[in-house]
Every structure is written in C-alpha cells, then in structure tokens.
Amino acid sequence: MLMSELVERLEAAGIPIDDLTKSAMIDIDPGHFTDHDLEGFWHDRPIPFLFTGFGATRTISAPHMIATLLHHLEINKGQDIMLIGSKGGYLAAIIDRMLGEEGTVTILEPHEEVRLHTEDRLASHLCSGTIRVLRPNDIGEIEHLSGGFERVLITGSVREIPNPIEDLVIDGGFVLGPFGGPVHQRLLKREKQGGDWFDTDLGGVVFGPMDVGESETSPLDPISLANHIEDAFDLVGGMIEIEESTCARVRNLILALREMPPDLPYIDEESSEEEVMEHPVVDLLMSEIEWLGPLWPLFSEFLSIDLASPGSPEEVSDFAGGHEDLIP
C-alpha cells in the first residue's frame, strides 16, 4: 500500500513511470534489501542498506531516481542488462521482474562488503529470470556467459566508461550513468553505434562515487581533495567570472595535491589537533590561504545542494526537472 501511494505521488509530480515499471516497483519490497528504517524511502529519500567497515554509507537510491533510471534504460522483456554497483540488490530485483523469465541481470560489484550483502539478500529473493553477482576480476566469466549487453547501468559517479565494459556493450546498446566528478555529474546515455559513442544528456545529478573507496579515504587525502576542488571550481567557474590569476593558482594547487606522495599520515576523527595541523596537506593549504581563504565561502554557497524529493507527501511544488541522489 505504501509503495502504491508513493508511485502515485511520483506520477503526480511528473516522474515518467510506465505500467511495467509501476508493477515491478510495487511488487518488490525494499525492506528485503536493508535492515534500516524505511521511513525516509516512503518520503522519497535515499536510505542506507550498509555501513561499511571503514564508515562509508551505501544507499538505495531515492524512489524518484530509481523510476527515472528505469525509464531511461528503456527496458524490454528478455534483455541482458548489466549493473555496475549493486545498490544492495534492490534495483536488480526490480529490473529482473521487468525482464521476465528470459532476461538476465549481471551485477558487477567492486566492493567486497557490498557484494556479500547483495548475494545474501538475493539468495532469499524469488527471481523471475537470472541474476548474477560478480567481482570485477570475473570479467572473463562475463564474456563467456553473455554475448553482450543491450544496457549497462552505472549506479555511482564515474568520469569515463570503464575500459573493459565498452567491449561488452552490443552495437545499438548503451551505457547509462552519472558522469562527472565527486560534487556533481550529468546523467548521460552513451549509445554505441558502429564502434563510436554518442551522448544524450539527461540532466544534472548528484551521486556518490562508484568506487566506495573514495568514501572511505582520509578527509585530507590529497587525490580526493584535488578532485573535489577541481569539481567545485568547475561548477562555480561556470556561473561567475573568476580572474585568470586565481584560476591559475587553483590549477597549480590541484596539481600540487595530486603530486603529493601516497603514503601520507591517515587522519580521522580520533587524530589530535597537532597531528592535523602538522599534516602535509594542511601545510600546503595554509601556505595558499591568503588567496584560497576567500574562495571557500563562495564554494560553499554554490555547493549547498537541496535534495529533490518529488514523491514526498510533504512536497507541494512541481518537480522542475533534474535529478539529485545525494548519498550522506
């Protein structure tokens, strides 16, 4: 009953949901794939299904995003579809129900804890067709099991299609996913035609990283920090004019961060203030604080993204487009 009401609210908000998607979403219980409270889900919010050993939160996407992804996947019964990133198994279960007995869903899950959780939940789920859960190292097995995939869905932010995946997409098939940096991405449909790729931009999104390791790094990890600064600067720079001298300084800072050695001290909430202040990354940032300091409030203003929840019962305004799938 709760899911039926949620789907009705999503439709009323203008989220495209066909009968096949509606039936599958109503049929699959999200509670089977998480032990956490579903209250946020019924208010059209992402909900956690796993907290990893390193403290990263892995979530089931908000219902409006699930419906949006399913719409853009253009699913037909009997297709072979790959998911890169399992979302706990919930999304695969919905797609499996839509594909029917002749369809297959192949999940490529790079993170061990997430993979084990997904295997456990799908083991007690009654599948309609075939669902496989594999590691990235099983790519040879994937090539043996399938002649190619009509659809590949990437469920976390990436900058490019992973190289081995390109060869697994059949001609006329496509990859759907959030492409960009850690702060914001574009939801792109990348269609393969005769060996070339053609993009369709489906709007701005905010997804967590495909590589769960990016969520588990030290807050002073130089590569992660460089990626965030670069992504934020690109976003802000597209909205306001920034002096070229400042642009050059930002680019130099990003380069300096990426050139730092990989074996820096690990910083977390238990680290002392002295350890933080003596960290090489902090030392680098403090050396640039005269020009960098004024930029931080500007970045914060443009990066304070509100979570869209068009399917929430409290949502009163029309859904104006764009998709946001923030992962806490």
Secondary structure, DSSP 8 states (H G I E B T S, - for coil): -HHHHHHHHHHHTT----HHHHHHHHHS-GGGG-SS--HHHHTT--EEEEE-TTS-EEEE--HHHHHHHHHHHT--TT-EEEEES-GGGHHHHHHHHHH-TT-EEEEE---HHHHHHHHHHHHTS--SSEEEEE-GGGHHHHHHH-S-EEEEEE-SBBSS--HHHHTTEEEEEEEEEEEE-SS-EEEEEEEEETTEEEEEEEEEE---BSSGGGGSS-TT-HHHHHHHHHHHHHHHHTTS---HHHHHHHHHHHHHHHTS-TT-----TTS-HHHHHTSHHHHHHHHTHHHHTTHHHHHHHHT------TTSTT--S---S-------
